[in-house]
Amino acid sequence: MAAFPWHARSRNYTSEFESCRLEAVPVEFGDYHPLKPITVTESKTKKMGRKGSTSSTSSSSSSSMIDPLSSVLDGTDPLSLFAATADPVTTAANTDSTRKKRDKDDSLAVGSDFEPWSSKRGEILARYTTTEKLSINLYMSSEKGKAMMPGSAVSEKVRTRLEELDDLEEGSQKELLNLTQQDYMNRIEDLNQSLKDAWASDQKVKALKIVIQCSKLLSDTTVIQFYPSKFVLITDILDTFGKLVYERILSMCLDNRGSLPDNFTPESVNDTAKETCLNWFFKIASIRELIPRFYVEAAISKCNKFLSKTGISECLPRLTAMIRGIGDPLVAVYARAYLCRVGMEVAPHRKESLNKNFFDFLLTFKQMHGDTVQNQLVVQCVEIPLYLTLYSPAIDWILQCIAYRAPEILLTEMMERCKKLGNNALLLNSVMSAFRAEFIAARSMDFIGMIKVCDESGFPKHLLFRSLGLNLAMADPPECDRLQILNEAWKVITKLKNPQDYINCAEVWVEYTCRHFTKREVNTVLADVIKHMTPDRAFEDAYPQLQSIIQKIITYFHDFSVLFSAEKFLPFLDMFQKESVRVEVCKCIMEAFIKHQQDATKDPVILNALLHVCKTMHDSVNALTLEDEKRMLASLINGFIKMVSFGRDFEQQLSFYVEARSMFCNLEPVLVQLVHSVNQLAMETRKVMKGNHSRKTAAFVRACVAFCFITIPSLTSIFARLNLYLNSGQVALANQCLSQADAFFKAAVSLVPEVPKMINIDGKMRPSEPFLLEFFCNFFSTLLIVPDHPEQGVLFLVRGLLNVIQDYMWEDNSDDKVRIYTNVLHLLSAMTQETYIYHIDKVDSNDSLYGGDSKFLIEINKLCETVIAQILDHLKTLGQEETLKRQSQLALYFFNSILAHGDLRNNKLNQLSVNLWNLVQKHGFADTKTMVKTLEYIKRQSKQPEMSHFTELALRLPLQSRT
């Protein structure tokens, strides 16, 4: 093949910049601006009805922005429009949606600030467990309930159902014994499902029987420590039953008028629904045993709305009085808790019923210490302190209902009643848990006085102080009392012998201390915690609480110089001996530092402490550590490194980076960050010195360069090494360290053959060639200004890179090699210019070294001929049918390069461009729009004086039709 000589066109970069500059257009006030609100003008035409009149048009405009999402707020979203056009006849789906809406409205009878029962279930089930065996009575279906004949009378149907109900009372049950707690819970869940299945199959009496037998289980206290959890499980079934009955009766109220309004009255309920509702209450009234009769009626008490306006207000006091017949105080208090639960749903405004339940409980409070209860506890080997804690969920709930949006004066009344009962600790604790934190905090000293005189035998005082501390973490006591409160509380806390009791209480009061006091008090508290938790390695059983203490401290102390100067803070960290926990704590500290540290720091206290913290995180990395975890740890350590600054003490800064490299060598992203930071430090040195390169400055820069040159080879990611070699070489070049820059660039060139075909990117294997192409483009841009080494010959680095590109094993179906060669032509064309497009200060590039010497230009042209030959050879290999599209695309790419960089006044180059243009269109794979735009560009360029030869070129470039 004949060689094509390359003649680069001369470039006037200044004029090219000017021609490419965007034209500045003045924008006057009121003109269109992309950020200005859109003005919409509406035109309305009104036709006049009078004879002989002509139509007139009125126009109105609005300057408000039309938000495409605003229609949703107007109810005109697609779903609303669909619903508006739906058939108004009530369907089953409409009924369901109506019920859901009404249920939602009912649940909002109390505000979102009221903690629902559902949020307490999990805690109760997790806390009140047992290893003892449990028993349960299961309903066994009877043959008495025979299928009714189609012609059976209604009275016979009612009689049969009553017989089925009597069957339950006659004992058709099966007792299951020796159940584990999990077995018991599974059986209860089975009953819940059986209830739903029975209801769905229209076996309403069977459903009622299931609910009755479940309610009976609440009278059983044989495994007393499990009773609160049993209450949770059984009342779930009761809630399900109550909801099913209510929805059943509600569905009977639907007629052609649609569903009942949310605030319906009994007058709007039809007779059939009322009769069914009464029937349910009559069935329940026939239950002989008190406890199931109470619970089942309470479960459906909401149905009183269908019967009368005063039904609920009459029902709640009657049920409250009914509980007085329950002899066991534990069973009774949970019955009251359930009634309060129902009351908050159906009539949250009727506070007198809630109060009556609590006051009735206080009247029977002494029963807990009576002989009957004491004998029962002896039989079950349960101590009185444990027994009293069983009351907490019920009492807490009752008091929460009472205290909800209650006036402050009610707290005063409750405190007085507690005093009359001898400041019973159980009640006092529930009061502090129920009422608003602001009310409790304002009376902190009063509560401390009451706690002091409490009898500690049944309910430990430290639990009372813990409850008080929880309130003080949310609300502030009077300022004059704060120190005395802390002293009084800590007197009790520090005397606790049991480490678990101690840490549970101390954890809460640490927040109070951080909230209101200084480093001195926090340090004292930490010292006390260390003193209590170190003996016998008690801290190993208290890691969650210790973690909570750390979290609270860093939440309130954002000045890390103050925090780390606390004498006991680091010794406190040393208690986290378990590596996984220790790392989590360190991560927590680092996240807080990165979030709250506003300014860079060189404080030695902070640096020493955080180096210790980061070292702990780093040393946790091993072969089993997940990549996501490594990335997170590296990100935190890098955040710390970026925040360290010694100002103009550059040597100290470099020393810090050297120390960090030795400490964090196992986390590659940290090493990458350190190389970037050192390069930035070298550039900052150059900037500050303003070109005054003394020996000391030059030595420092060389030290930075040496740091990078030593660090980069330790990286495993080959593209990280390539890019850092390039970046570090650029920094060395900018600092006039030419030999060091050459070393970096040579290292990059020698590394290219090691690039694998596939690389791991975020856990996925991807081809490496696109990344390699990007790297070469960046490298070429740098090589333009790199001066030739006097001992290495002309364009030594470029020749070496071309050899590497030639020898690299490219993919068979890849054209990246040719694209790279085309970019090499761009580089070589720029090198032939009399003055290069950019330079580095105080570095003489080849345009200065050679001064346009003809021998230099001849060498460049030889390289260009070689590169062009490689490109054309590759285009020839793409002549097969399956590769013609690639040939067309590459030919157009090469044509555009010649157009931009070649001197087309040369006949051979001009002819080559014409041949390429024809090759692009030869097989019909050219994009017509692209070809048209390219030709238009050539014609526009031909109008410039120095580009007049483009006129003839344009005439030689035909546009071929695909037809």
Summary of the structure (lengths in Angstrom):
residues: 963
radius of gyration: 42.7
end to end distance: 33.3
largest distance: 121.0
contacts: 2809
relative contact order: 0.04
helix: 67%
strand: 4%
